[in-house]
Each structure stands twice: as C-alpha cells, then as structure tokens.
Amino acid sequence: MRIDSRNYIPEASQFHLIAGAAEKLDIPLLVQAADTSGKVRLYADYRNDAACCTRMEAPLVPGNVFIEAPESEHSRIAALLQLEERDVSDWVYTLLEDLEVYETVEEFSKRFFSALFIDPTAAVLYMQEAEEYCLLPVTAGLERVRPDTCSHEVIGQLHDAAAQQTAVTIPTGDSESRGYPVSVRGAAAGMILAGNEAGCRLHEKDMTRMIRLFSPVLVKLHKTEMLKKDKSKKDLLLRFSRTFHSSNETSDILESFLSAVDSFYPSAGAEIHLAGEWSSISNHRISQLSFYNPTDIVVEAYQQAEYKRDASTLYIPLKGRQGVYGICTLQTKGETYAPYDDSFLQLLADSCGDSLENAHLYQQTKRHAEDMTAINDFTKLLNKKRSTAVMTNVLAASIQESTGVDQVVCMLKDVRYHHASVLPDRWNEASMEPYRRLMQRDLLEKGEHIFLGTMGKEALFQTAAGIPMVQDNTIIGGVLLLSSKKMALSFEAFKVLQSMTQHAALAVTNAVLQEELRYLLETDALTSLYTRDYMENKVRTSIDQHRGGSLLLFDLDNFKSVNDTYGHQTGDKVLADSAAVLLQAADRFGGTACRWGGEEMALYLPEHGKRTALEAAEWIRVRVPETTEPSVTLSCGISLWKEDETIKLERLFAEADQRLYRAKRNGRNQTAAPDEQEVETEGTGSA
C-alpha cells in the first residue's frame, strides 16, 4: 500500500504520528518516509514488535510516506490519514488519547524528542517560571553547555519567537543552538533548546509547527507535575514538621532533615555543618563547623545567617529564633534548583532550625536541672564534712565521677593545709612537670582558668582544664583535670565544674575557719599546746576506749625567778621553748601535750605504761635545759591506769600532781613515778 502523504496530511513529518499510532494500535506495519531530497531518513518496523530507526539507501519520492501493512488494516490506516490540514490539531489530540498517559514531562519528552531529533540527548526542554520570569531545565540533556536562561535578552528572544511562530538562535558558550518556543495561544511558556549535534529530523518549519501542536500537552504536564511536586513538598513539610517537633533528640531531627532533602534532591549530597557542641551524632554527613578560615563561604553564610550559593554549592542556614545552629550544603551538579526550590529549602531549613533550637533548649534545661541537682547533692555532701582533707577528696572524687577524666588534682595554697591536697601518685615525676607548672603558675599564682583540648603529641595528658578556688578575691587553691583523650571536656561541663569548685571553695574556706576557730579554742596562744579542757576530754575518751595510759605532769623549776630576773617577755619565751619540746615528745611517743596552767604542762600517752612514761619524761627533762635561754629545768610527776581497775579522771590528775610535788620536794629536775609497792601499769605499748 503506497500513500502519498500530501493527499492526506501536509508534510511528511507526520510519519512520526503514524508510527506512534501504529505502535499503540498494535498494527504490524512497516513505515518509511523520505525527506525533501528524496532520501529516506526515517524507518519504523513494527512487523515483529521491534521498532527501530535507520537510514535507507534507496531514495523515495520527496514528501512521501510508504506504509506496508496487512490488507485487513488498510481501511483503518486510510481512515486515520484522510484528514485535511485544518484537522491536524484534532488528529494530534486523537492520537494522544490513544497514547499512554504520561505522568511527567521527562517521560513524554523522551518520546517526543526521539521523533524530533536524531540525538535526543543533545536537546533539553526549558519551561518558564512566570513568577520569577526565568527558564529552568525540565529534562536532562545538553550537558555540554547551557545558556543564561534567566537573562532578559533570552526571555525577550523567546517571546518574540513565540509570537512569530519561528525558531530563535541562542548563544551557548562558543557555539549557538536553536531554540524552538513552547507556546500556548501565542504566549511563550518554554523552549526546546537543541544543539548542533542534535540532528533535526524535520524542516525547521515542521519542527516549529510540531512543537506548537504539542505545546499545550507539555504545558499541562509541566503544570500538573509542579502541582504534584508542590503538594508533595507541602506533605513533606507537614510530615517532617511533625517529626521535628515530636523529638527532642538532635540526631533524630538532623536525620529527618537529611531524609527530607534526599527525597527531593537525591543527587545533591546534602551535608550539615553544625556550630557549637552537639553530642550523640555519628552520621558522617554531619560534622562540626570550622571557623579556622573566616573567608570560607560556609562561615559567611553562618555569620550573616543568609542563603548563599556559588558555582557548585548551595549554603542554607539552619536558623532558629535565637540564632543559627548550622549550615546545610547541597551540591548543584546533577541537580536543578528553581527559585521556588530556594524558598522551599529555606522553609525546610528554618523548620529544622526551630526544632534544633527547641531540642537544644530542652536538653539544656534538662542538663541544667541535672547539674543543679548534682551541685546541690555535692554541696550537701560537703557541708556534712568538717575536715578540709575530706572535702578536697570529696571534690576530686565527684569531679572525676561526673567527667570521667583520668586524674583530678586538688591543691590548697596555704602550706598549713597541704596535707589536704589530692595529688596523683606520679605527681612529682618529671613527666608531670608541665602540669605542676600549670597548677602552681596559672592556678595558684595567677588565678587563671585553663581549658586546653590538646597538649601536643608527646604530652602524657592531652586535655588539661584548671579552675582556681577563689574566695573573697583570694586564691585559696586550685583544681586541675587531666585526660589522655583530646577535647575530653565540653565547655558546658567546664562551666558546671566552675560552679562545683566555687561551692567547694566556700566550703573549704568555712572548714578552714572552723579549724582555725577550733584551734584557737583548743590550743594555748603562747605555747601552741592544747588547752586543759581539750586534754581532759582526750583522757576521758581514752579511758573509755583504751586498755591503759599514763599522764605526765611537768612544772618548770624556779620559773618565778626567771620572770623576776629577766622579765615576763623572756619568761614567755622560755615557756614557749619548753612547750616546743613537749610537742616534739608528743609526736615521738604518740601522745597529746597541753598547757595545764601557768608554767605547768602535761603529756598524755594512751596505751603506754610506766616504762614508756619514764622514757618520755627523761627525754623531755634532758632537752628542756638545752633548749631554753636562760636554761631552766623541770620536774615531772607520773600517774598510770589500766583497764582492769576503776579509774576516775580526777584521781588520775591528782596522783600526777602529788608526784610532781614530791619531785619538787626531793630537789627538783627529776621525775616521780609510782613506787614499786604501788599498783603499776606496765604499758601495753612502747614508743
């Protein structure tokens, strides 16, 4: 069956419509068409359900379409082709009704471009965004170069071409491409841009006419697609807004945001750069924002809280009401972003930023509540303690438990309280010298805070954080935290430690004041010996708890003559020097020394009997004359007790006093102990 297409449908270009109809009508046929030179350019074979296009060697009559089909189908084909020119548009729509329903412009354009161009990938469809007055690529293709489709010059050319129903030349880099307007009722709605390598199958007039006929379909599909996308975006925003606001976990919010972006822009490679400290985030696409390069566009977008873009990347700030919490970056290669995409992305990012802010505030409030509880418990624990040594140990243990650092060093500045310092076992080794210097120079001397996250490769500890203990503008000590891990301490934790340290400083100061007050109440100001009241309580406790003990009562010989001869100032010095010997004896023999009254002094030795008492008395009697100036002697009386006898404090003191005066009567500078005939307590311990 040979049909001259000019008798039915003007222009041999309708070959493609015939071929498409044949495919959809499931008619096994062979279709050939010749161009104006008589050379067969198009060929479609549907006889074996396998379509193909190729060049033919044999020329045909120009403008003819040759169809080979079963005779039973001739009438159907003839009826399909017997249309006048004015009915071409109706015929096109009739054909489209038989074609499958395309859901996207991309799907339809692939089929449409294959009919228009030898190389469909060298052409791309642009559709105009009315609000933004620019053209955006809807289909892939023409990757070699793309024009500035947002320029007013290109837009103007497009509108002129649509009005005149002609093609237009568009500059694309070093070459030029042909632009065919997609128009509806003479108004431009888009453009098909074809590079030189596309290879048009039709005359330009046929191309323009064919595209104009299909323009309503392209526009309708594009609008439908945009409506679907808008609905999808709204649904996505609603869905993820619910997710955002239903979670107080930062990681969940960020994962949801990345999932939302990926669902619309799968090739964008979305990444998030967070500012500040965020924990429990292990996604490799989420990282810390670095401020080392202030000219970096990521830093600029963060500092200016503005949406930015460069040749390859979009930078979207994650903004809340109180600040910017990070930047989301999207790669532009492989993705096309419309102006309305900018607003959608920013809206999505703002929603994420608000959720991050809410989560941050919730976590911050929760953390502050926990911190306040911990500080309150810590303060209560400190207030139960009365010793500075116990307080410093409680402070060090509490800090180590809350932070997990390797070592906590707590040192009090006053040398009188160095015994209360908490020091590591290796504190005096050479490897600890840098940290000893931090403690002594920066904390105890300068009162500076220390927050070092890296100490160098050779350092024993990488993290060092120090907080001075200050009370009433006076440095009383310092706390130093050491960890082998880099950046082991967050700034939030550091602030909590500051509060704990200040509470500890107040508690230690109170403890020191209490100890000093107790010292004043319990010790004699002149001799630094304990008072008689303190001694009485000490002996009374010993009688209840120990198996025996001895009381040594001393009196300086002829002390009144020292005062009369040398004056009371010298007498006070002699008394203080003598007391110093008793304090040494108390340390040596494990006892308690006190000032009994006037020039009388006493030494109590728990768990020691007569032998140790005599040894201690002789040790003191020999050294007092050597220590005092002028030299003085002293006499001593000893009383003893043991657990199998009933003893009263008054009797113990009275016996020691009686023996002291016996030593005085016997010539002074001697010791009077219980006689052999008396009940003797031979100590249960020895010095």
Secondary structure, 3 states (H helix, E strand, C coil): CEECHHHCCCCHHHHHHHHHHHHHHCCCCEEEEECCCCCEEEEEECCCCCCCCCCCCCCCCCCCEEEECCHHHHHHHHHHHCCCHHHHHHHHHHHHHHCCCCCCHHHHHHHHHHHHECCHHHEEEEEEECCCCEEEECCCCCCCCCCCCCCHHHHHHHHHHHHHCCCEEEEECCEEEEEEEEEECCEEEEEEEECHHHCECCCHHHHHHHHHHHHHHHHHHHHHHHHHHHHHHHHHHHHHHHHHHHCCCHHHHHHHHHHHHHHHCCCCCCEEEECCCCCCCCCCCEEECCCCCCCCHHHHHHHHCCCEECCCEEEEEEECCCCEEEEEEEECCCCCCCHHHHHHHHHHHHHHHHHHHHHHHHHHHHHHHHHHHHHHHHHHHHHHCCCHHHHHHHHHHHHHHHHCCCEEEEEECCHHHHHHCECCCCCCCHHHHHHHHHHHHHHHHCCCCEEECCCCCCCCCCEEEEEEEEECCEEEEEEEEEECCCCCCCHHHHHHHHHHHHHHHHHHHHHHHHHHHHHHHHECCCCCCECHHHHHHHHHHHHHHCCEEEEEEEEECCHHHHHHHHCHHHHHHHHHHHHHHHHHHHHHHCCEEEEEECCEEEEEEECCCHHHHHHHHHHHHHHHHHHCCCCCCEEEEEEEEECCCCCCHHHHHHHHHHHHHHHHHCCCCCEECCCCCCCCCCCCCCC
